[in-house]
Amino acid sequence: MVYHSGFGHTATLADAVAEGAREAGAAVDLIAVASMSDDDWDRLDSADAMIFGSPTYMGNVAAAFQSFAEQTGRRCVEGTWQDKVAAGFTNSGGKSGDKLNTLISLAVFAAQHHMHWVSLGLGPGWNHSMASENDLNRLGFFLGAGAATDVDLDAASVHPADVQTCRHLGRRVALVTRQLNIGRTLTPAASAPAAS
C-alpha cells in the first residue's frame, strides 16, 4: 500500500484495501509517501504488488504523491518494478470530482514501470431504481476504486460502501498476485522475456 492522505479519508481507504488483501492471505505494508524511509523503498522494491492511493486534488493525484512518483525515475529506467502487480484508488469530495483522471494517472504511472494493472473487477452499483448508495462500487468506477467523502466530515465518516469497495480491491489484487506468482512457478519461461 503506497498512499498519500491529506485529511485522513484516503488513509481510511488504505486501511480497508490492506484489510482486504490480508483477508486474501497477503502480507501488507502501508507506506505513506510523505514520510518514506530507505527501508520503505526497499520494501517496495521487493514487493510482489503495489496498490497506489491518492486523494484527487484539482483533478489529479496530490502533489505529495506526484513527488513520490517523480522520485522513482531511476527505478523506472532500470526496470526495478517491472512485472509487479499494481492497482489504485482515490477519494474526493465530489461524486465525480474528476477521480477518473487520478485513476488514469496512477495506471499510467504503473504502465511506465511496466507493471500489470488490476482493475476493480466490479460492475457499477447504485445505477437503477432498486439500487442503493450502499452498493459496492456505488460511484461506478472500473479502472480502480473511487470514493466520495464530504469535505467537512472526518476520516471516520468515509462512506461504508466505499470502504467495502476498497476492501474488495485489496482482496482482488492479492488473489491476482497469487495467481500470477503460481503461474510463474509453473512456467519459468513466463518469468523471462521470450528469446528474439
Phi, psi and chi 1 to 4 in degrees:
 res  aa     phi    psi   chi1   chi2   chi3   chi4
   1 MET       -  116.1  -76.1  -62.7  -40.0      -
   2 VAL  -122.2  114.8 -172.0      -      -      -
   3 TYR  -149.3  162.7   70.9   96.4      -      -
   4 HIS  -125.7  141.2  173.5   70.1      -      -
   5 SER  -136.0  120.2 -174.0      -      -      -
   6 GLY   -82.4  -40.1      -      -      -      -
   7 PHE  -125.1    8.7  -61.5   98.2      -      -
   8 GLY    99.4  -17.4      -      -      -      -
   9 HIS   -65.3  -45.3  -54.8  123.0      -      -
  10 THR   -68.4  -32.2  -52.2      -      -      -
  11 ALA   -64.1  -39.0      -      -      -      -
  12 THR   -60.5  -43.0  -64.8      -      -      -
  13 LEU   -68.7  -37.3  -63.9  170.5      -      -
  14 ALA   -60.4  -41.6      -      -      -      -
  15 ASP   -61.0  -38.8  -71.6  -20.1      -      -
  16 ALA   -67.3  -43.0      -      -      -      -
  17 VAL   -60.6  -45.7  173.9      -      -      -
  18 ALA   -61.3  -41.1      -      -      -      -
  19 GLU   -61.9  -43.9 -175.4  176.9  -14.4      -
  20 GLY   -62.3  -42.0      -      -      -      -
  21 ALA   -64.5  -40.4      -      -      -      -
  22 ARG   -64.7  -38.6  -72.3 -175.5 -173.7  110.4
  23 GLU   -59.6  -29.2  -71.4  169.4   -2.9      -
  24 ALA   -91.1    7.9      -      -      -      -
  25 GLY    96.8    7.2      -      -      -      -
  26 ALA   -85.7  148.9      -      -      -      -
  27 ALA   -88.4  130.0      -      -      -      -
  28 VAL  -127.0  134.7 -179.7      -      -      -
  29 ASP  -115.0  134.3  -69.2  -44.5      -      -
  30 LEU   -98.6  125.0  -79.0   97.6      -      -
  31 ILE  -124.2  114.2  -61.6  173.3      -      -
  32 ALA   -84.9  122.1      -      -      -      -
  33 VAL   -65.6  -21.6  -61.0      -      -      -
  34 ALA   -74.2  -13.3      -      -      -      -
  35 SER  -140.1   49.7   58.0      -      -      -
  36 MET   -79.7  143.0  -71.3 -172.8   62.3      -
  37 SER  -111.0  172.3   67.0      -      -      -
  38 ASP   -59.6  -37.2  -70.4  -19.1      -      -
  39 ASP   -62.9  -37.1  -72.9  -17.5      -      -
  40 ASP   -62.7  -43.6  -68.3  -30.0      -      -
  41 TRP   -61.4  -41.3  -74.7  106.7      -      -
  42 ASP   -62.6  -39.8  -68.4  -18.3      -      -
  43 ARG   -64.7  -39.1  -69.4 -173.9  -18.4 -140.8
  44 LEU   -64.7  -43.8  -69.2  179.6      -      -
  45 ASP   -63.1  -28.7  -67.5  -15.3      -      -
  46 SER   -97.5   -4.3   64.8      -      -      -
  47 ALA   -71.2  151.8      -      -      -      -
  48 ASP   -82.1  -28.8  -68.0  -36.2      -      -
  49 ALA  -147.0  155.2      -      -      -      -
  50 MET  -135.7  134.6  -68.1  179.8 -142.7      -
  51 ILE  -114.3  119.1  -56.2  172.9      -      -
  52 PHE   -95.1  136.5  -56.5  119.9      -      -
  53 GLY  -135.5  134.6      -      -      -      -
  54 SER  -150.9  143.3  172.8      -      -      -
  55 PRO   -66.8  157.2   20.4  -26.9      -      -
  56 THR   -94.1  115.8  -64.8      -      -      -
  57 TYR  -119.2  127.0  -66.5  151.8      -      -
  58 MET    52.2   37.7  -56.3  -55.1  -68.1      -
  59 GLY    78.4   16.8      -      -      -      -
  60 ASN  -156.1 -177.5 -150.2  -28.2      -      -
  61 VAL   -62.8  156.5  -63.6      -      -      -
  62 ALA   -65.4  151.9      -      -      -      -
  63 ALA   -55.9  -38.6      -      -      -      -
  64 ALA   -64.0  -37.2      -      -      -      -
  65 PHE   -70.2  -40.8 -168.4   91.4      -      -
  66 GLN   -62.2  -38.3 -175.9   60.3   32.2      -
  67 SER   -61.2  -43.7  176.5      -      -      -
  68 PHE   -57.7  -48.2  154.3   76.8      -      -
  69 ALA   -58.7  -40.9      -      -      -      -
  70 GLU   -69.4  -22.3  -69.7  173.9   10.7      -
  71 GLN   -78.1   -4.5  -67.4  175.0   58.0      -
  72 THR   -96.9    9.5   67.2      -      -      -
  73 GLY   -52.6  -48.6      -      -      -      -
  74 ARG   -64.2  -39.3  178.6  157.0  -53.7  -76.5
  75 ARG   -62.7  -36.4  -74.6  170.8  168.7   80.3
  76 CYS   -64.2  -48.7 -174.9      -      -      -
  77 VAL   -62.9  -40.2  169.9      -      -      -
  78 GLU   -84.4   -7.9  -65.5  173.3   -5.8      -
  79 GLY    73.1   27.3      -      -      -      -
  80 THR   -59.2  -36.7  -53.4      -      -      -
  81 TRP  -103.3    9.7  -63.1   -9.8      -      -
  82 GLN   -57.6  135.4 -178.8  170.5  -26.0      -
  83 ASP    69.8   11.0  -67.3  -30.2      -      -
  84 LYS   -77.9  158.0  -67.4  179.6 -176.4  -69.7
  85 VAL   -86.1  144.1  172.9      -      -      -
  86 ALA  -140.1  154.3      -      -      -      -
  87 ALA  -158.2  175.6      -      -      -      -
  88 GLY  -155.1  163.3      -      -      -      -
  89 PHE  -149.6  158.9   65.2   95.8      -      -
  90 THR  -150.8  165.8 -172.1      -      -      -
  91 ASN  -143.2  144.5 -179.6   74.8      -      -
  92 SER  -152.2  171.8   72.4      -      -      -
  93 GLY   -71.5  -37.0      -      -      -      -
  94 GLY   -79.6  153.0      -      -      -      -
  95 LYS   -63.0  -38.2  -60.3  -60.4 -176.9  -96.4
  96 SER   -96.1  -66.7  170.0      -      -      -
  97 GLY    62.5   15.6      -      -      -      -
  98 ASP    60.7   31.1  -67.0  -35.9      -      -
  99 LYS   -62.6  -31.1  -74.9 -174.6  -91.6  -75.3
 100 LEU   -58.9  -37.5  179.0   57.5      -      -
 101 ASN   -62.7  -38.4 -166.2   55.5      -      -
 102 THR   -65.1  -44.7  -61.5      -      -      -
 103 LEU   -61.9  -39.2  -67.9  172.2      -      -
 104 ILE   -63.0  -43.5  -69.8  169.7      -      -
 105 SER   -59.2  -42.3  -68.6      -      -      -
 106 LEU   -65.1  -41.8  -64.6  173.2      -      -
 107 ALA   -66.5  -39.8      -      -      -      -
 108 VAL   -65.8  -41.2  167.7      -      -      -
 109 PHE   -56.4  -46.9  171.9   62.7      -      -
 110 ALA   -63.1  -41.5      -      -      -      -
 111 ALA   -63.3  -37.9      -      -      -      -
 112 GLN   -63.2  -27.5  -71.2  174.2  -23.7      -
 113 HIS   -90.3    5.9  -79.9  -82.9      -      -
 114 HIS    60.3   40.2  -49.3  -67.5      -      -
 115 MET   -92.7  165.5  -60.0  170.6   85.6      -
 116 HIS   -98.2  112.2  -58.4  -69.5      -      -
 117 TRP   -81.8  133.8 -172.8  -99.4      -      -
 118 VAL  -108.9  124.2  176.0      -      -      -
 119 SER   -75.8  174.3   67.1      -      -      -
 120 LEU   -65.3  -36.7 -178.5   57.7      -      -
 121 GLY    74.8   28.5      -      -      -      -
 122 LEU  -132.7  145.0  -73.0  172.7      -      -
 123 GLY   -74.6  170.4      -      -      -      -
 124 PRO   -73.0  139.7   27.4  -33.5      -      -
 125 GLY   -98.8  175.0      -      -      -      -
 126 TRP    51.2   43.6 -158.7   20.4      -      -
 127 ASN  -125.4   18.4   67.7  -15.8      -      -
 128 HIS  -150.6  172.5   56.1   83.1      -      -
 129 SER   -65.9  -22.9   63.2      -      -      -
 130 MET   -96.4    1.1  -59.9  -57.2  -69.7      -
 131 ALA   -82.9  175.4      -      -      -      -
 132 SER  -139.5  152.6  162.2      -      -      -
 133 GLU   -66.1   -7.2   70.7  172.8  -69.7      -
 134 ASN   -92.6    3.8  -64.2  -51.8      -      -
 135 ASP   -67.3  148.0  -68.2  -14.9      -      -
 136 LEU   -60.6  146.7  -71.1 -178.8      -      -
 137 ASN    53.1   45.3 -162.9   20.5      -      -
 138 ARG   -61.2  -21.9   70.1 -171.5 -178.3  108.0
 139 LEU   -96.7   -3.7  -58.8  177.5      -      -
 140 GLY    73.6   42.4      -      -      -      -
 141 PHE   -96.3  149.3  -73.7   91.4      -      -
 142 PHE  -116.9  -37.8  -64.2   90.3      -      -
 143 LEU   -66.6  -32.4 -168.1   58.2      -      -
 144 GLY  -165.2 -167.3      -      -      -      -
 145 ALA   -92.3  132.2      -      -      -      -
 146 GLY  -119.3  134.5      -      -      -      -
 147 ALA  -127.3  154.2      -      -      -      -
 148 ALA  -129.6  125.0      -      -      -      -
 149 THR  -128.9  126.9  -53.6      -      -      -
 150 ASP   -54.3  135.3  -69.6  -22.7      -      -
 151 VAL   -66.9  -18.4  -63.0      -      -      -
 152 ASP   -95.2    7.8   59.3  -19.3      -      -
 153 LEU  -100.6  153.0  -64.9  178.9      -      -
 154 ASP   -82.2  175.2   62.8   19.2      -      -
 155 ALA   -63.0  -26.3      -      -      -      -
 156 ALA   -73.6   -9.7      -      -      -      -
 157 SER  -100.9   13.3  -60.1      -      -      -
 158 VAL   -59.1  137.8  173.3      -      -      -
 159 HIS   -57.7  130.8 -162.1  -73.7      -      -
 160 PRO   -57.1  -34.4  -21.6   29.8      -      -
 161 ALA   -67.0  -35.0      -      -      -      -
 162 ASP   -69.6  -37.7  -65.0  -17.2      -      -
 163 VAL   -61.5  -46.2  170.5      -      -      -
 164 GLN   -66.5  -34.8  -67.8  -53.9  -46.7      -
 165 THR   -63.9  -40.0  -61.9      -      -      -
 166 CYS   -68.9  -36.6  -77.3      -      -      -
 167 ARG   -60.1  -42.3  -78.6 -179.7   68.0 -177.2
 168 HIS   -58.2  -45.4  166.9   84.5      -      -
 169 LEU   -59.5  -44.0  177.8   66.0      -      -
 170 GLY   -60.2  -45.5      -      -      -      -
 171 ARG   -60.9  -45.3  -75.9 -168.7  -60.1  -89.9
 172 ARG   -61.2  -45.4  177.7  168.9  163.4   79.2
 173 VAL   -64.2  -41.0  170.9      -      -      -
 174 ALA   -61.9  -42.1      -      -      -      -
 175 LEU   -68.5  -43.3  -68.1  172.1      -      -
 176 VAL   -63.2  -40.7  167.9      -      -      -
 177 THR   -63.4  -42.8  -58.2      -      -      -
 178 ARG   -61.3  -44.4 -178.3  178.6  -50.8  131.8
 179 GLN   -59.1  -44.8  -68.5  166.8  -14.3      -
 180 LEU   -64.0  -43.7 -176.9   63.2      -      -
 181 ASN   -65.6  -39.2  -73.8  -18.2      -      -
 182 ILE   -64.0  -43.5  -70.6  170.0      -      -
 183 GLY   -59.3  -38.1      -      -      -      -
 184 ARG   -66.4  -35.2  -73.7  174.7  173.9  157.4
 185 THR   -73.1  -30.2   62.4      -      -      -
 186 LEU   -83.2  -26.3  -63.3  175.6      -      -
 187 THR  -131.2   83.9  -48.3      -      -      -
 188 PRO   -55.2  -30.6  -24.8   33.1      -      -
 189 ALA   -62.6  -25.8      -      -      -      -
 190 ALA   -71.4  -15.9      -      -      -      -
 191 SER   -87.5   -7.7  -61.8      -      -      -
 192 ALA  -128.6  153.1      -      -      -      -
 193 PRO   -64.6  149.2    1.6   -0.4      -      -
 194 ALA   -66.4  147.0      -      -      -      -
 195 ALA   -69.1  144.0      -      -      -      -
 196 SER   -79.3      -  -56.8      -      -      -
